[in-house]
Amino acid sequence: MPLRLDRYGSILRKEISDIIFKRMQDQNLGLVSVTAIDISKDVSKALVHVSVLASDKKRDEVVKKLNGASKFVKGEIGRVIRNVTIPDFTFVLDNSLERGVQMSQRIDEIIRQDSQGS
């Protein structure tokens, strides 16, 4: 991603996180983290990767709620960031944190087994 889009993505990531945390509390979303944003070159669309601390069923519901509120999020960002194109947002589940925890647990298990076998 070019540097300018990367900076814009960082700003959007912070603003979207604030909107989810502060203005969408009544949605019963639970713990949601915006982990990354991929913006198209023409800035018309953005893929927002979110991590949700909940069961699989609840995660899917949260992503569905976020996608349902994408126009609200866009409008809220438009109030804060002016004179810049605000992309249409699509929220997707990011499982990378969960995979990282699983890998760490597996490594710990292998180390434990190795130390017992020596």
Order of alpha helices (4+ residues) and beta strands (2+ residues): alpha-beta-beta-alpha-alpha-beta-alpha
